[in-house]
Amino acid sequence: MDVRRREFLALTGLAASAVALGGCATPGAAAAPDGSLRAAFGQPVTDLDPYNAGTAVDEASLIVKRLVFDTLVRYEGGRLAPGLATSWRRTDDTTWVFDLRPGVRFHDGSPLTARDVVACVERTKAVKSAQTALWATVKSARADGDHRVTFVTDGPMGTLPVNLTLLFIVPARRVADPAQKRRPVGSGPFRVTGFTPSTNVELARFDGYWGGPAGLPGISMPFIAETSSAITALRNGDVDLLWPVPSDQLREVRGRRGVRVQTVPSWTYYLTWFNCGRKPFTDPRVRRAMWQALDMEEIVGKLFGAGAEQMRAPIPSTVFGHAEQAPYQHDPGAARAALRAAGLGDGFETTMMWFDATGPLARELAQSMISAWARIGVKVRPQSIEKAQWLQRLNSLDWDMELQTNTVTTGDAAFTLGRLYTSKANRMGYRNPGLDAVLAEAGQAAEPERREELYGRACKTIWDDAVGIFPAALTTAYGLRTGLTGFTPAANNQPDLSTVRRNP
């Protein structure tokens, strides 16, 4: 590690954190090689195991996993493209066949075969996580030789290729290995050389990668908790890439010497879920009243400006399956009347949890909503907590309301609507058999027009039932040093950093 890098880590507190968390650091950890890309994302990486229940769809972890592991199918330019699978086809309503790329090797030198894929499918199905609903219809997977995998589904499943963009492949013998949390083995363009949870990830180029060597010798990913410190590091050249840059701080980046900004309408959005299984949010009248209390146009406009758009559905407008809905009108009088009708004329007290690093201006967004709710007699106690605690409480339904950003990682409504809002998933205590039927049919349909129609119906149900409040879809701003080439901003906040290079 060069002197400048050591100084930077010390200044941002990362070196101190690494010492403090020494018991969690990877034994024998090594920094990324000299000349590596220094990339800072706005959330900490807490775990690298692709089958960890708590981080199965965690955005920060997915960024690293896409660099370390491969998937059968991946996105390129917003379209599904071959990954480890060179081709795939549905031979009948319940059977899919995927032909694998020959000659692929894992970081430890062992060959990747169909048996590894089958083991990963079985592990994914066995671990109950936020991905579970995506794989419920997969009945079995079998290896037909070394380079062919056949999936059998319990009924038609048109979303299998999309879902496979989230199935990370590791050696079969390592699917349940605890070492995968800290020093995982994959077949991606980079291998892990060091990892301290919530502090930094160090990657080195894997020269045996089937797709050819990455553009830079490695990637170093420090977590810098304070956005202002991260922006200073970018402007000083201590980091090469920073995202997302909050809209209210873009002026600190745009036009600065040696720095440029690239933006993309993202698949990332803010949501506030109600725990619909916990009173008083079991009553949809209460949930709608909470939404009517908010002047969402003013809140989103003042906080985010051009950095976000007010949502008109429970998924962003750039996502397949979006169907625009009529916005809830700001009407505090109607909100108070609805609370009286629900037997809460004197208001009530409740809580809302979030973690600050969930997204730009999270605390400010929370405070704006809490202030508006106070004006209709609802006292909301704020609970700003650490990400690991937030994840644990979220997954165990130990909350009244929660605020978070969510990313439709695949760009398809199946990932969010089909995964989160079924009764079986029970992600927010909401149960609606009619919605279950619509989402099940949408997951089975192969025709895009039919899928779009069904997800449109699901959008309306979720919106009308006020399962949550959906304030804003974000525009992601990436700040990068002008010497970088080959970078493409990603709508899902998970850019392919293997293509990045430096000007000589």
N, C-alpha and C positions, 0 to 999 in steps of 0.2 A: 504494500500500500504506500503510495507516495505521500510526502509531507503535507501537501495541500489537502489531500483527502483526509488524513488524520486530523488536521486542524478543523476541517469542516465537521467531522463527526463529533469532535469535542465541543465545538461551538453549539451544535444543535442538540447536545445532550445524548446523542446516540451512543457514543463511546461509554459514557457513564452508565447508560441503561444496559449495555451489553455486559458490563462488569456486574451490575446489580442482578441481572438475570442469568448469571453465568451457569447456574444449574440447569437452565433450559436450553442453552446454546448447543449447537451441534458439536460433539466431541471432534477435535481435530479440524475445526472449521477453518476455512481459508477464504480470504477476500477474493472478489472477482479479479481477473487478470488486469494488468495495466492496459489502458486504452478502452476499458469497458464503458458501455453506456450507463450513465447514472440517471435513473428514472425514479421519480417520486410520485406515488399515487396518494390520494387524499384519505385513504383508510388503511388501517394496519392489517397485515397478514398474520393470522393467528395459528394456522395449521396448514400443512401441505398434503395430508393424506386425502387422496381423491374420494375415499369412501367414509370420511368423517361425517357423522350425522349432522353435527352442528354447522358445518361449513360447506355442505354439499352444493349450495348455490351462492355461497358468499362471494361477492364481487371481487374483493381484493385477492382472495385465494384463487379464484378462477383465472385472474390475470397471470399469475405465476404458473398455475397448472397447465395453461395453454402453451407455455414455453417449455415445460418439462415433460409433459405427456402428449401422446397423440390420440386422436379420435378416428373412428372409421370414416366419418363424414365431417366436413367443416364448411364454414362460410367463407366465400371469397366474393367480394363485391356485392354483398347482399344476396348471393345465390348459393345453394348447396353445391358443394364440389367434392371430388374424391380426396380422401385423406389416406388412412391405412387401407380402406377399401377402394379398389380401382373401379368397381362397378357394382350395381345392385339392381334387383328386379323383384317384383311380387309375382310369384308363380300361381297363386290363387288367393282367395280372400283372406286366408289365415297364414300364409307362408311367404317369408321374404328370404332371399338368398343374396349374400354379400361375398364377393370374391376379393381376397386380400392381396396386398402388394407383396411380392416375393422379395427376399433378401433384406428385410428390415431387422435391425438388431437393437436390443436394449442397451442402456448405458453400461451395463456390466458385461456386454459382449455376447449375451445369450440371444438366440434367434427368437423373433416374435412369430407365434403361430396361432392358428385358430383356437387351440386349446387355451391359450392365454385370454383370448377374447371371451370365450365361454365362462371361464373362471371369474372374469370381471363382471359379466352380466349377472352371474349367480350371486356375487358379493353385493352388487348394487341392489338387487332385489331383496337380499337378506337383511340389509341395514335399513332400518326405518329412518327416513330423512325427508327433507323438503323435496327430494326427487322421487320419492316412493310412488306418488300418483302417476308419474310418467311411465312407469314400468309395470303397473298392475296388470295390463292386458297381455304382457309378454308371458306366455306359458312356459316356453323353454327355448334354449339355444343349444345347438350341437355343432361339433366340429366334423366336417366332412373332408377329411384329409387335413393337410397343414395349412391350406390357403383358402378354405371356404367355410363360412359360417351360415347355418340355416336357422332362422328364427321362426318359431311357431307361436301364433298369438291366439288368445281366447276371443275370437271374433275378429272382424275387420279392424285394422289399425293403420290408418293412413299417415300417422305422425311419426312412425318409427324412424325414418331417415333424419327428421328434424331432431328427435330426442337423442339420436346417436352422436350429435355434436357435443353432448355432455357426458358421454361414456369414455372416461380416460383409461387407457390400457396400460397395465403393469404386468410384470411376470406373474404367472399363476401362483408360484410359490410365495409371492409377496403380498397377495391381496389382503391378508389379515396381519401382516407384519407391523408391529408398533413402530419400527424404525422408519416406516413410510411417513410418519408425522413430521420428522425432522430432516431425514436424508433420503428422500424417495428415489426410486429407480424407475425411469420411464424410457421412452424412445424418442422424445422430442428434440428440438434443436439445441437445447441447453440442459446441463446437468447441475444439480445443486451442490455447491461447495461449502456453504455456510448458511445457517438460519437461526436467528434469535426471534422468537415470537413477539409480534407487535413492535419490533425494532428494525430489523433489516433482513433482507434475503440476498444472498450472493450466488451468482450463476456463472458457469464457464461454458464456452461453446463446446458442443459435442461434435467432433469432427467426423464421426461416423454416421451422421444423420442422413437418412435416405434421400431427403430433399436437397442435399447439398449444404455446405457450411453456412452458418449465419454470417451476417455482414460485419459483426464486431466480435472481439474475443470473449466478451462476457457482458453481464448486466448486473449492476449493483442497484438494489432497490431499498433505500432507507425510508422509514416512515418519519415524517416531520410533522408533528402534531399541530404546530402553529402555522397557519397559512402565510402569515406575514414573513415568518422565517424561511418558509419554502420559496416564496417569491424572491426574497433577498438572495437565497442560494442560487436560484435560476439566473437572476440578473448578474451575479458575480461569477457565474460559470462553474459553481460548485456542483450543480446538477445540470444535466443536459435537457431533461424533459420533465414537465410538471403538469399534472391534470387531476381533477378538473380545476381550472382557475375560476373562482367565484366571479359572477358578473359585476359585483360591486368593487372588485379589485383588479379588473382588467386594465384600468387606466395605469396601474403600476407595472404593467407588462407591455402593453401595446406601445409601439414607437420607441422602445428602449433599445439602445445600441446592443447588437449581438443577439437579440431575441426577436422571435416572430410568433404569431398566434394563428392557429388553425382551429376552426369550429365545425361542429356537425350537429344537426338536430338528432338528439339521442333517443335511445329506448329506455332512458332512465327517468323516473318520475317520483314525486313525493306522494305518499299515501298516509292516511291516519285510519287505522282500523279500530273499530269498536269490538270489544269482546262480547259478541252477541249471545254468549252463553251465560253472561253475568249481568244481574240486574244493576241499573235500570235499562241496559242496552239490549235486553231481550225484546224490548218493545220498539218496533220500527218508528213509531211516532216520536220517540225520544231521539232516535238517531237522526231523523229528518230535521227535528228542531235544532239539533247541534249544527247541522249544515246551514239551515236558514239564518242562524245567528251570525254567519260569516259573510263579510263583503269580500268574496274571493277575488273579484276583479281588482279591487283596490289593494288587497294584501299582496297578490302576485305581482301586480304592476309596480308597486312601490319597492318591494324587496328585490325583485329579480330584473325588472326592466326587460331589455331585449334578451336576457339570459334564460328566459322560460316563457312558455305559453300556458294560459289557463286551460285546464283539461275539460273535455266535454264527454269523457267516457272513462271507464276504469283502466284503460290502457292508452298509451300515447297514440296520436294520430298517424305516426309513421310505422306503426306495427300492423301486420296482417291480421285482419279480424276486427279492427276498430270500427265502431259505429257511433256516430255523433248523437249525443243525447241533449235534451233541453236542460240548461243549467238551473240549479236551485237559485231562486231569487233571494237576495238579502232582505229579510223581513223579520226583525227582532220581535215585533208584535205577534206575528203568526207563530214564531218559535215559542214565545211565552204561553200563547193559547194552547199549543200542542202539548206543552209540559203540564198545563192544568188539566187537559183532557186525559193525560196519562197518570193523573193523581200526584203530580209533582209541582203543584202551584207555588210552593215555597222554594223551589229549586232543589239542588242536591249537591253533594260533594263527590268528587271522583279523582282519579290520577291519570297522568299520561307520561309514559316513559319514552326515552330516545337516547342515542349516544351522539355526541356533538359531531363526530367525524363521519356520520352517515351521509352527509352531503353539504353543499354550500348553504350557509345561512340557516342551518337547522334550528339553532337556538332562537334566532330571531323569528322564524316562522312559527315555532312553538309558542313563543311569547305573544305574538299577534293573535293567534287563535285563542289562547287562554284569556287574554284581555277581552276579546269579543264575547266569549262564553260567560265571563263574569257579569256582563251587562244584561244577561237574561236570567241571572240568579244561579248559574252553575259555577261552583268553585272547583277549579282543577288544580290539584297539587302537582307541580312539575317534578319529574324524576329523571334527571340527566345522569346516566350511569355509564360504566365502562362497557365496551363492546362485548366482551366475553360474557358478562353478567346479563346484558341485554339479550344475547342469543339464547342463553339458557332459559331466561324467563319467557321469551317469545315462544320458544318451542314447547314449553310446558304450560302455556296459556295462563301464566301467572301475572296478569295485568288487566287493567280496565280499558285504557286506550293506549295506543302506541303510535309513534311517528317514525317513519323511515323512508329512505329512498329504496326503490326496487328497480331492477333492470330486467327487461324482457330479453334475456340473454340470446335467445334464438331468433328474435324478431317476429315470432309467431304467437298468436293468442293462446295456443295450446300450452305454452310454457307457463303462462301466468293464470289465465282463466281456468284452463283444464287441470292445472296442478294445485291451485290454491283454494278454489271455491267449491269443491265438492264436499258433500257431507262426510265422506270417508276421510278426506284429508284433514278436516277439522282444524284448520289453521287459525280461525278466529271465532270458533263456537257457532258458526252459521250453518244451518241445515235447511235445505230446500230440495225435496225430491224432484220437483219439476225442473229445476236448474240442473240437477244431476243427470236427468235424462237427456236434456239438450246437449250438455257437455260430453256425455258418453257418445251420442250420435256424431257430434263434431269430431271427436277423436277417431271414429271409425271411418268417416267419409274420406274419400280420395280426391273427389272433384273440388277444386278451389272455390268455385262458385257456391257450392253447397256448404262448404266449411265456413265461408265468409258470412253466409246468411245465418247459420246457426250461432256463430260467435257474436254476431250482431244482436241476436235475441238474448244471448247471455249477458252482453254489455247492458242491455236495457234492464234486465232483472236485477243485476247487482247494483246498478245506479238507482233504480226506483226503490229498492229495499234499503238503500243507504247502509250497505254493509260496512262501508268506510267513506271517508272523505278523500277526494282526489284533487289536490290543489293545483299542481303544476308539473308539466313535462319540461325537462331541462334541455338547454343547449349546452353541450360539453365544449369547453374551450381548453385547448392544449397549448401550453407555452413551451417552446423549444428553441434551443440555440440555433443560430443561423447556419452553423457548420454541418448540421445533420441533413442527410438526404434519405430517400426511401421510406419515409414515414407516411402512413395513411391513417387519419383519425378514424376511430371506430365508433359506431352508434351505440354499441353495447359496453363502452368504456374498457374494452379488452383488446387493445391494438396488438397487431402482430409485430413485435419488436425485433424479430429475427431478420427482417429486411432492412433495418436501419443501418446506415453507414455514415462515416465522417468524410468530409471533403479532405483530400490530401493536403 
